[in-house]
Amino acid sequence: MLQTRIKMFQRYIVVGVAFFAIVIVSGCSGDGTTVIPPGSSIPASGLSGSIATYAGTGFQGDDGGNIDRLLSFLNQPMEMNFAPDGTPYIVDWNNHKIRRVKLDGKLETVIGQTLPGDWPCSSDTTAISCPGTSLSLNHPMDLVFKSDGSSFFLAAWHNHKVETYDLLTGMVSIVAGQSSPGFSGDGALASAAKMNFPDSIVTDSAGNFLISDERSQRVRRISTADGTIKTVVGNSPATAAATAGSTCGGDPTAAGYTCEGVLATVALLAFAPYNEAGGSDNPPPGGGLALDAAGNLYLADTYNHCIRKVASGDDGIIGGDDAKEVITTIAGICGQDRIGYSGDGAASTALLKEPHDLDFGPDGRLYLTDVGNHVVRAIDLTANTITTVAGTGTGGFSGDGGQATAAQLLLPYGIAFDAVGNLYIADTSNHRIRVIMK
């Protein structure tokens, strides 16, 4: 049996090959865990604010699938999302798979193989689409559904591509990206562009989707109208030096430099650490995105340890060409040395550590995974305050059945809300999906 040993959360990731041949004997839980019925996320005894395990045993591995979610093995899950019909999908990052929960409560793989890989998925090198179960992935990161539920878009992180999965046919097609990482293609068709570790993906009200192109330190938009790609947030240090140096002061080529209150296409981001400027290594994940109802974009400037906002302008769309699309900081103190866990209270003076995923809750607050602090926090954008909603600030695993604020998490990367308003957490290094009751 080959075994993967991943030191993902150091500055460099060591990626191995994972293969697990495991036989599971199904049965009832004997440890007092409340089993969540299929189609429901709420244990019968669940109280508001309490936390429970939704999927995963905590064992890191791949069990082959078709096993009840509470008996299944996960391997550093990064994200979870829900189809419009309520079906849960799990991004099983280090198993290199996209998995969904069936009505019987069992997990099935819809994209991915046992080993990581890339296109083509067959001997036909001209293939433009492949069956999801025949295609190999390499550390998928995020997915978002079209509003009609017919398909989802996938940020295939280590494949340097954006792909789309058709739920009716089970086929996967490439939307953007090439076989090697890089930055190219702005103003042209996305299908010819290069990307460099696409991390997070969201869709706007017009159906365009925005992607955090992590190693390119940019947010890029793919237009559904004509299929073209462009940068809408971020640029290069050299461009910043020429266009923003006099406005913001300081040295735009210096590590950790940020520019506040300027056009989003002028500002510098730190989705990945600046000192990892190549393209062949594996950066830690960074650059979560979220959109509000008015079309404003929120982004986790992960290695500047802050949350930033880009105003959408009069048209309600982030297009990269509107004079009102300026960038500001709403939480944390931006800078690569401004790391910590403090400040539940005023969001502007709080300290964060490697924030990643963002999502709006049913209460209107902006929720975020404060990964390096092992917590999930929520920002009240009206009061400009921040509050911890899960985790203690110390990494570990504990607390199922109790209040989420007394439970331990371990490098939680992803969050999602279901239609009822329960909060799901990809408790990444605990190899579980956990749920906080509304």
C-alpha angles and dihedrals in degrees: 000000000000113000131200119226107188123185090190100156099058118090090269124041121222107209120198137175118274126204124156125180102190133163116212125200107208121218147129121306112257099186098077093260113152109238112225110226117239111270092021132084098192121089111220090245095043116132126201109278094016121129131222138169112262099180138004135042095233091255111127110228150071117278096184096253137255091098128121110274093241090054096042128108119233128188114214099319111208106188147002131203140172130234115229088259090057099255110149119230123195125203100217095196105188094035085058092228145116109222133184134201112242124212090262089059095251125129121240129184116237098174130021147044134240092264127047119254147134143235141343098058092194139024089273102097091186093060113129095186136029138187108267093232090054096048124091122220131196111214104325112207115187144358137196130189129230110245092249091055093234096121146352134226118230130205099217094197106189091031088061090225144110111224135182128219121206109214093202098051100024089228126142124211133184116247100175140355140054136240092270129049124253146110119268145113106066109161094018136082113306090225089069097043128103122229132191115216102326105210117173131024133192135168125228129217092272093053096253115133130224122211130192102228092203106195091037087058091226145107111231130194126215112203118222089202097065107358095244126142130218141166114256101170131029136016143193124296090243092057091046090053090055099042110026109024095095092045099050102024125217127073112310091199092059121105113263096017113154131182120215130204095008133114111296091236089059099050125094122232134198104209086146126022111277093228090066095067100149123086107223097072127076115254121200109263116271145160112063117188138203136173126210126216091269092054097253113149123228120194137185105232085202104189093036083057096226143100118240136192131213115200113229098218127221097315095056091234130108101231105152093236104076119104090217093059095101126155126233136168118248102174136019129018108275117234137096091249096047097093129143148097111260144099109071092176121046108039093207093063099037120114120228133185119214100328113198126165126045131193136161116240127216088258090063095249122130109240123203140182108237090200103183090048093049093233143108115227136186130217121211100211093195097051093031091228133134128213134184111238101174136020135031100243092257119096119240143087122278144107108068108160094023136080115306093231089063094047126095123235128187117219097324108199108173140043136182138170125224124219091269093054101254113146119232122200127199095220088197106188092037087058091228143109110226130191133211114208117237 
